[in-house]
Amino acid sequence: MAAGNGDLEVEGHGHGEGKMWNMDQTLDQPLGLEAERVSSMRVQKVLPAVMVLRLAFQSLGVVYGDLGTSPLYVFRSTFPQGITNQKDVIGALSLIIYTISLIPLLKYMFIVLRANDNGEGGTFALYSLLCRHCSISSLPNRHPTDEELSTFVVNRHHPKTDMQKKLEGSPILQRLLLVLVLIGTSMVIGDGILTPAISVLSAVSGIKEASSSLNDNVVTIISLVIIIGLFSMQRFGTARVGFVFAPIFLLWFISIALIGIYNIIQHDKGIFQAFSPLEIVYFFKRNKRAGWEHLGGVVLCITGTEALFADLGHFTYGSIQIAFSGLVYPSLLLAYLGQGAVLLNHPENADDPFYKSIPVKLYWPMFALATVAAIIASQAIISATFSIVKQSVALGCFPRVKIVHTSDQFQGQIYIPEINWILMILCLVITAGFRDTRQIGNAYGIAVVAVMLVTTYLMTLVIIMVWHKPLVVGLIFLLVFGSVESVYVSSVLFKVKQGGWVPLVIAGALGSIMYVWNYGTLKRYQYENQNKVSVGWVLGLGPSLGLVRVPGVGLVYTDLAHGVPPLFSHFITHLPAIHSTVVFVCIKYLPVNTVPQEERFLVRRIGTKAYSMYRCAARYGYRDLHKRDEHFEQLLFQSLIRFNKFEALRNSTGDNSLAASWTPEERSVSSVQALEMAPQNPIMDDSMSQGDGLEINSIADSSIQLQSVSEDPFQEIPATERRGVHFPTSPIEEDTQDALTCLMRGRDAGVTYIIGDTIVKARRDAGFLKKLVINHVYTFLRKTCRENTVALNIPHESLLQVGMIYYV
C-alpha cells in the first residue's frame, strides 16, 4: 500500500519492501542540488581564526610530540657503529632534510590531509571514502536512502571509472582492500606501543652523561615509571592533556631551534651543504650497501607523521598545517643542522649527539625538558590509536570496547580504557626487554614506514576514484612517494633479526584478530539475511499475527535493514505472544564520519496501521557512539509519532500519483502549503498538542527536525489522560488517531528490548580452518569483548534475550 508522493511506501502483503521514509532535511536546508549540500557542509566547518589558532597551539601537545622528539635518537640510530667519514654526516643530514620535506610536508600537509572524510583522518577515513564512492562496505547493509545523508558526500557528476566498476564487482578485490586497511591499522597500533619505549628511553639515557655511576638498569627503571604515569594520565582526555602539554612543547621547539642555531654558528657553518641533493648521491657512492643500511636510522626522522593524519579528527586541517609549517618544520631542520655541525667537528659524539650538542649551562634544563617532551611524544600516537580503534569498532573490524568521550566540544577526543592498558603492558615489556634504543629503533622503523606505504596505496585509489583525477596523476603520486617509502621499507626489513620482528608480530596478531572479527560478523549477518522471514508471511498471519497482543512496545534489535529477522519468528514460535506495538530497530554504522541527530532515524510501516508494526533504522557514523544517545528511546518515539503525523498529512494532500513526479523543491512547497491549509493541529486535539512538544519544524521531502531531547513528548500528559484523549472523528484520520493512541498506551505499559543471544558455529561440513576460526577464535573474542547490550546502552531491567544458534 503506497502512501504519499512516492517517497513513503508502506510494506504491504505481496509487495515486499518499499522505500524508506526519510526524515533528514529541514526547511532551512531543503533538498536540492548536490552542490548546495556540499556548500552547506563547508559553511558549517568554517571556524573563527581565534579558534583555529587555539587548536594549532593545542595540537603541539598532542599531534607533534613524536615527530618533535625524533632529534633525540635519529643520528644515534643512523650511525650505530660510529662515524668513519665526516662527509657521511653531510650525506645523512641531506637525507634527513629531504625526507622531512618530501613526506610530512609535501605528502601529508599538502595532499593527504586534504583527503579527510568531513574532517576525520586516518586509514579508515580513506577506506570510508572509497566505500562511499565505490558502493562497497565491510558489512553489506547499505540502503539507497543512506546516500541522502548530508554527510554522505559523493560526487555524482563524474561517471564511474573502470577501476571503480571492477572493485565493485569483485569480492576478492574488496577483501584485499580491507586486508590492506587492517595492516595499516595494526601498524598504527604498533606505533602506540613502540613510541613511548624509544622516546622515554632516549630522553632518560641522557642522565648517564651527567653521572657515569648510573647504569642501564637505573635508566630502564626510571623509564618504566614514566611510562606507567603517562598511560595513567590518558583518562583525563585529550583536551586537558593537550592544554597541559602544549606550552611545554612550544618551549621545546623554540629551545631545539635556538640550540641548533648556536651550534651552527659555534661549530661549522659549512653544514648548509646538506641542502644540496647531490650530497645524497655522493653518500650512496661512498657507502654503497652500508649507506642503504643507514636508511633504517634516517627514516626515524619522520616518526609520528601518520599521527598528523590520524589525529585530524581531534583538530582541523588548518590548525595542523599552521602549526607544522610555522613552527615544527623549521625547528626540526635547525635542530638537525645543529647536531650535524657538532658531529662534523666531533664525530666521536655519534653515540649521543643530542645531549653532547647542548651547551654545558643548559644541560640540566634541557634534560628535564627532553624528558617531559618524550612523555608528550607518546601522546600523539596514543591519541591516534584511540581514534583508529574507534573507527575500526564502528565499521565492524574490531571487537567491542568501552569508548569514553572526554570532550563535549570536540567529538573526536576519546579514551579507550582496554586499549590504553594493553598498550601500557606491551610497552613496559618491550622497554624492559630491549633496554636499547637501537633495537627498538629497528622495530620502530618498520612500523613507521609500513603504515605510510599503506596510506600511499590508499591515497592513489582516492586520487583516481574519489577525486576523479586522471590515472596518470595517481600513478605519479604512487611512483614518487611509493618508491621512496619502498626503499626505506627494504632497508628496515633488513634489520628484522635486530628487533624488527616486534612490529611484525604485533601487526600479525592484531591484524588476525581484526580480520577474524570482521569475518565472523559478516558470516553472522549473511546467516540472518539468508534465513530472514518474508514480510508477506508475517502479514499473512493477520493484524493479530495469530498471537496474543499484550500491552507494551517491543523493540526487536536486528542487523537487517530489510525483511524480518529469524530472531522474531523463533520468538513467536516458542512464545505465542507479542507486544501491541512492534518496532524492528536496526543500528547501522555507515561509511561516513558522523550522522547529524536530525537525520539519524529512518522510519517506515510494516503492513497497515492495524498491525502496529514499524521498522526503524538508526544510523551512525564511525565517529558517533550509540551509547551517547542517552535519550534514544525518547528520540525513537518522537520519530514514530512524527511519522504517523506526516503519513496522515500526505494522505490528505491529494493525488499521490501526481506527487510522485514532483521535484524536491515542488514537494517542499506543496507540503508547506498543505500544512498551512490544514487545521492548527489536524491530528491531535488541544489537550495533546499542549504537552506533546512535537511542533512541526519542517516538511521538505518528508523531513523533520527532532526537538530537544530534554522534551519528553509524554511527560506533561498524565497516563490516565493519554488513554482517554479525545480525537477528532474525521474518517480520513481515524486510523491515524488509533495508531497514535496504541503507540502511547504501549509506551505507558512499558518498553521491552528484544535482542538475540546468539551462538555462532561453523556448519558440520565446513573445513578445518573455518571451524577453528568460527568455533574457537571468533567465539573467544565474542565472550571476552563488551556485551552487545552494553554497547547498545540497553537497560538491563527491560531486556529480553532470545537464544539461537547460527550455523554459518
Residue, then its C-alpha position, 0 to 999 in steps of 0.5 A: m500500500a503506497a502512501g504519499n508522493g512516492d517517497l513513503e511506501v508502506e510494506g504491504h502483503g505481496h509487495g515486499e519492501g518499499k522505500m524508506w521514509n526519510m526524515d533528514q532535511t529541514l526547511d532551512q536546508p531543503l533538498g536540492l542540488e548536490a552542490e548546495r549540500v556540499s556548500s552547506m557542509r563547508v559553511q558549517k566547518v568554517l571556524p573563527a581564526v581565534m579558534v583555529l589558532r587555539l587548536a594549532f597551539q593545542s595540537l603541539g601537545v598532542v599531534y607533534g610530540d613524536l615527530g618533535t622528539s625524533p632529534l633525540y635518537v635519529f643520528r644515534s640510530t643512523f650511525p650505530q657503529g660510529i662515524t668513519n667519514q665526516k662527509d657521511v654526516i653531510g650525506a645523512l643530514s641531506l637525507i634527513i632534510y629531504t625526507i622531512s620535506l618530501i613526506p610530512l610536508l609535501k605528502y601529508m600537509f599538502i595532499v593527504l590531509r586534504a583527503n579527510d572524510n568531513g574532517e576525520g583522518g586516518t586509514f579508515a577515513l580513506y577506506s570510508l571514502l572509497c566505500r562511499h564512492c565505490s558502493i562497497s562496505s565491510l558489512p553489506n547493509r547499505h540502503p539507497t536512502d543512506e546516500e541522502l545523508s548530508t554527510f554522505v558526500v559523493n560526487r555524482h557528476h563524474p561517471k564511474t571509472d573502470m577501476q571503480k566498476k571492477l572493485e565493485g564487482s569483485p569480492i576478492l578485490q574488496r577483501l584485499l582492500l580491507v586486508l590492506v586497511l587492517i595492516g595499516t591499522s595494526m601498524v598504527i597500533g604498533d606505533g602506540i606501543l613502540t613510541p613511548a619505549i624509544s622516546v622515554l628511553s632516549a630522553v632518560s639515557g641522557i642522565k648517564e652523561a651527567s653521572s657515569s655511576l648510573n647504569d642501564n638498569v637505573v635508566t630502564i627503571i626510571s623509564l618504566v615509571i614514566i611510562i606507567g604515569l603517562f598511560s595513567m594520565q590518558r583518562f583525563g582526555t585529550a583536551r586537558v592533556g593537550f592544554v597541559f602539554a602544549p606550552i611545554f612543547l612550544l618551549w621545546f621547539i623554540s629551545i631545539a631551534l635556538i640550540g641548533i642555531y648556536n651550534i651552527i654558528q659555534h661549530d661549522k657553518g659549512i653544514f648548509q651543504a646538506f641542502s644540496p641533493l647531490e650530497i645524497v648521491y655522493f653518500f650512496k657512492r661512498n657507502k654503497r650497501a652500508g649507506w642503504e643500511h643507514l636508511g633504517g636510522v634516517v627514516l626515524c626522522i619522520t616518526g609520528t607523521e601518520a599521527l598528523f593524519a590520524d589525529l585530524g579528527h581531534f583538530t582541523y586541517g588548518s590548525i595542523q598545517i599552521a602549526f607544522s609549517g610555522l613552527v615544527y618544520p623549521s625547528l626540526l631542520l635547525a635542530y638537525l643542522g645543529q647536531g650535524a655541525v657538532l658531529l662534523n667537528h666531533p664525530e666521536n659524539a655519534d653515540d649521543p649527539f643530542y645531549k653532547s650538542i647542548p651547551v654545558k649551562l643548559y644541560w640540566p634544563m634541557f634534560a628535564l625538558a627532553t624528558v617531559a617532551a618524550i612523555i608528550a611524544s607518546q601522546a600523539i600516537i596514543s591519541a591516534t590509536f584511540s581514534i583508529v580503534k574507534q573507527s575500526v569498532a564502528l565499521g565492524c573490524f574490531p571487537r567491542v570496547k568501552i569508548v569514553h568521550t572526554s570532550d563535549q566540544f570536540q567529538g573526536q577526543i576519546y579514551i579507550p580504557e582496554i586499549n590504553w592498558i594493553l598498550m601500557i603492558l606491551c610497552l613496559v615489556i618491550t622497554a624492559g626487554f630491549r633496554d636499547t634504543r637501537q633495537i627498538g629503533n629497528a622495530y620502530g622503523i618498520a612500523v613507521v614506514a609500513v603504515m605510510l606505504v599503506t596510506t600511499y596505496l590508499m591515497t592513489l585509489v582516492i586520487i583516481m576514484v574519489w577525486h576523479k583525477p586522471l590515472v596518470v596523476g595517481l600513478i605519479f603520486l604512487l611512483v614518487f612517494g611509493s618508491v621512496e617509502s619502498v626503499y626505506v621499507s627494504s632497508v628496515l626489513f633488513k634489520v628484522k633479526q635486530g628487533g624488527w620482528v616486534p612490529l611484525v608480530i604485533a601487526g600479525a596478531l592484531g591484524s588476525i584478530m581484526y580480520v577474524w572479527n570482521y569475518g565472523t560478523l559478516k558470516r553472522y549477518q549473511y546467516e540472518n539475511q539468508n534465513k530472514v522471514s518474508v514480510g508477506w508471511v508475517l502479514g499473512l498471519g493477520p493484524s493479530l499475527g495469530l498471537v496474543r497482543v499484550p500491552g507494551v512496545g517491543l523493540v526487536y534489535t536486528d542487523l537487517a535493514h530489510g525483511v524480518p529477522p529469524l530472531f522474531s519468528h523463533f520468538i513467536t514460535h516458542l512464545p505465542a505472544i507479542h507486544s501491541t506495538v512492534v518496532f524492528v530497530c536496526i543500528k547501522y554504522l555507515p561509511v561516513n564520519t558522523v550522522p547529524q541527530e536530525e537525520r539519524f532515524l529512518v522510519r517506515r510501516i510494516g503492513t497497515k496501521a492495524y498491525s502496529m508494526y514499524r521498522c526503524a533504522a538508526r544510523y551512525g557514523y564511525r565517529d558517533l557512539h550509540k551509547r551517547d544517545e542517552h535519550f534514544e528511546q525518547l528520540l525513537f518515539q518522537s520519530l514514530i509519532r512524527f511519522n504517523k503525523f506526516e503519513a496522515l498529512r500526505n494522505s490528505t494532500g491529494d493525488n499521490s500519483l501526481a506527487a510522485s513526479w514532483t521535484p524536491e523543491e515542488r514537494s517542499v512547497s506543496s507540503v508547506q502549503a498543505l500544512e498551512m491549509a490544514p487545521q492548527n493541529p489536524i491530528m491531535d486535539d488541544s489537550m495533546s498538542q499542549g504537552d506533546g512538544l512535537e511542533i512541526n519544524s519542517i516538511a521538505d521531502s518528508s523531513i523533520q527536525l527532532q526537538s530537544v531531547s530534554e522534551d519528553p513528548f509524554q511527560e506533561i500528559p498524565a497516563t490516565e489522560r493519554r488513554g482517554v484523549h479525545f480525537p477528532t472523528s474525521p474518517i480520513e484520520e481515524d486510523t491515524q488517531d488509533a495508531l497514535t493512541c496504541l503507540m502511547r498506551g504501549r509506551d505507558a505499559g512499558v518498553t521491552y528490548i528484544i535482542g538475540d543471544t546468539i551462538v555462532k558455529a561453523r556448519r558440520d561440513a565446513g573445513f578445518l580452518k573455518k571451524l577453528v576460526i568460527n568455533h574457537v577464535y571468533t567465539f573467544l573474542r565474542k565472550t571476552c569483548r563488551e556485551n552487545t547490550v552494553a554497547l547498545n546502552i540497553p537497560h538491563e531491567s527491560l531486556l529480553q534475550v532470545g537464544m539461537i544458534y547460527y550455523v554459518 
